[in-house]
Amino acid sequence: MAFAMTTTMAGGHHEAHHEDFQLKDTNPLLGEQWPKGAAGPARPNAGGGIAGWLGIEKPSSTYDLVEQMFFLYVRVVKAKDLPPNPITGSPMDPYVEVKLGNYKGTTKHYDPRANPEWDQVFAFSKSRVQSNVLEVYLKDKEMIGRDDYVGKVVFDLAEVPTRVPPDSPLAPQWYRLEERRRGGDGMMKVRGELMLAVWIGTQADEAFPEAWHSDAATVRGEGVASVRSKAYVSPKLWYLRVNVIEAQDVQPATRGRAPEVFVKAQVGNQILKTSVSPPATTASPRWNEDLVFVVAEPFEEQLVLTVEDRVTPRKDDLLGRVVLPLSLFEKRLDHRPFVQSRWFDLEKFGIGIGAIEGETRRELRFASRVHVRACLEGAYHVMDESTMYISDTRPTARQLWKPPVGVLEVGILGAAGLQPMKTRDGRGATDAYCVAKYGQKWVRTRTMLGTSAPTWNEQYTWEVFDPCTVITIGVFDNNHLGNNNGNGNGGTTTTTPPARDARIGKIRIRLSTLETDRVYTHAYPLIVLQPSGVKKMGELRLAVRFTCLSLMNMVHLYTQPLLPRMHYLHPFTVTQLDALRYQAMGIVPPLRREVVEYMLDVESHMWSMRRSKANFFRAVSLFSGAAAAARWFADVCHWKNVATTALVHVLLLILVWYPELILPTVFLYMFLIGLWNYRRRPRHPPHMDTKMSWAEAVNRDELDEEFDTFPTSRQQDVVYMRYDRLRSVAGRIQTVVGDMATQGERLQSLLGWRDPRATCLFVVFCLVAAIVLYVTPFRIVALVAGLYMLRHPRFRSRLPAVPSNFFRRLPSRADSML
């Protein structure tokens, strides 16, 4: 792919290292920029006879955010009237081999039959074509490894038609098989026909995702499915709210003791329990507690409620059990406070050994009952990702969805400079693929084998319901190719690659930072944090466009809550949300678990000294503006610049004399600042910032702590050292929080008579101030206060002010702390 890099690297090692982590502008030749009759950027021609089918005058009208790539597609549909095996005379085990130069693809094998059906598509990349003839062979299973074949069909590539969507698919045709004449040259017709379709197309073709690709010709077995591009839609998730009210007629297994009863609810692998009812003589304990689960359509799982007795801390007796299908519960789509509650009979099984034939005898009793109110909550948004990087805010129920406000189009062009992730045949290799997640839709590109500069050129589209959302795109190394545990070319692997797909890097793009109807073409650095430090793994090249469908609806969204109404009318606790998010992450499309965890930031809540430092300095940077304004005002008050102080005096006089100008002046000032900053507005989407993340200055031990497992797997002395360090940091935080509490308690003690003399002085001061402010015009008071604050340093004392001295002498509750 031809990219023109418009960002140059700065000189010097430090500047080059810093520039290496920056976003870079690119200038790819996208589909809509091609001149008529052009088939993409010029490339060397591998075969003299293929120039005819490369001169395409009808560029694609759909994939306008990627560079067009051309493929020779061969659809093998079925065969009929096949002859018997020419050697053995027995019925054939037929399969088809498609050959183009050195590339060969084969269909599935079938049991002996005369009219087999395959319906498989083969795609040969234009850039790797080495022949001007396509050969399609019909072979018998017994001919594997030999050059014999039953018959074949030959195509001249110069005569193959071109088809680019939105053209209609090319209809397959029947072709008569041919074979070599015995004892001479030439071909002759034989019995049997193949239904084939052969055409030239692009990656926009409908057959592209499921086709066998010549780029992955060496992949076998289960690895074939892992190298194809795929789009997934997450199952629709619901919250199941189970309100356990009470139980009735609960009898303990041991007579004569008051039961300590609790209810355990289970849906799949999710288990929640109510609190234990206190020991009581009654057999009808009451809880009235909510248990919330995450369930997915089509609700194939069941809710299992068990009533148990806490006999000892390690022993629970089963008192009753009921199994309820999820389809039994109604769906709640609003904030109705009540859902109809129901009583359910509990089944209790007493198991004993029968004397007859040694069989187990079960005794079923319907005596106990449990009172439950349960419903499927459709007005919540089931979160499977952090709210900081949320990509969808719609409620579960489709009836509550608003129309989309925009369309997000992402062209995944390719990557460059990817680091080797494994060793193959003594050399580094990377089998990279890309995963993008936005809303309920996940997409995965095809895997490019053995290259550090993969070219995907795949375009995907999402509907946007809220611009204040984030799309996440990650790059991974495929270690599940089915050949020698991830060895894509069947060679000898000297080091065993991990069983998990390795992380290469990821990026996030917040849609609200994008201008509408503008195409962003950038190379994003793929930065990962490793135990050895921060490292750039390569660059991901994207083309992104955010199109607005309704400006009024989009502007209106900025006045609405981020999440659906139920999150504010009946909110969950923070602990509940964390547990529910973890459960929702387990109900995802059939992507590998390590991929899902990395895309959804499963480990973001774990302790990290590096993140703590980064967040602290983010807070410091946030208040830096206020601190700078305070320093400027202090300079004004101390007459560091006489002209500035004089102007402030004039401004004070104007605002005191015309107080109605205060608020208009403030808002006009902010308006002018906004216009001034428009010239310097960000022109690029945000990207991973290693300096802000504190990744460049972190030491090795802090990184090792961040990558440690939970619970820890490090040696005891290392854990002791880190625990002491954490105690030191927590001690400083504890001191700051204590100082803040002390100041607040001193403020409360002004009128609390904890110090009677101080409170008496403050009360008298309040009375005098009330009288003075009543008889004195407000303008005079404001003017005097302003002039006092701006007084010349000659009239200032270097000692603390009287109000400060008085406030510091007030008591606090720190004296009562142990």
Buried (B, 14 or more C-beta within 10 A) or exposed (E): BEBEEEEEBEEEEEEEBBBBBBBBBBEBBBBEEBEEEBBBEEEEEBBEBBEEBBEBEEBBEBBBBBBBBBBBBBBBBBBEEBBBBBEEEEBBBBBBBBBBBEBBBBBEBBEBEBEBBBEBBBBBBBBBBEBBBBBBBBBBBBBEEEEBBBBBBEBEBEEBEBBBBEBEBBEBEEBEBBBEEEEEEEEEEBEBBBBBBBBBBBBBBEBBBEBBBBBBBBBEEEBBEBBBBBEBEBBBBBBBBBBBBBBBEBBBEEEEEBBBBBBBBBBBEBEBBBEBBEEEEEBBBBBEBBBBBBBBEEBEBBBBBBBBBBBEEEEBBBBBBBEBEBEEBEBBBEEEEEBEEBEBEBBBEEEEEEEEEEEEEEEEEEEBBBBBBBBBBBBBBBBBBBEEBBBBBBBBBEEBEEEBBBBBBBBBBBBBBBBEBBBBEEEEBBBBBBBBBBBBBBBBBBBBBBBBBBBBBBBBBBBBBBBEBBBBBBBBBBBBBBBBBBBBBBBEBEEEBBEBBBBBBBBBBBBEBBEBEEBBBBBBBBBBBEEEEBEBBBBBBBBBBBBBBEEEBBEEBEEEEBBBBBBEEBEBEEEBBEBBBBBBBBBBBEBBEBBBBBBBBBEEEEEBBBBBBBEEBEEEEEEEEEEEEEEEEEEBBBBEEEEEBEEBBEEBEEBBEEEEEEEEBEEEEEEEEEEEEEEEEEEEBEBBEBEEBBBEEBEEEBBBBBEBEEEEEEEEEBBEBBEEBBEEEEEEEEEEEEEEBBEEBBEEBBEBEBBEEBBEEBEEEEEEEEEEEEEEEEEEBBBEEBEEEBEEEEEEEEEEEEEEEBBEEBBBBEEEEE
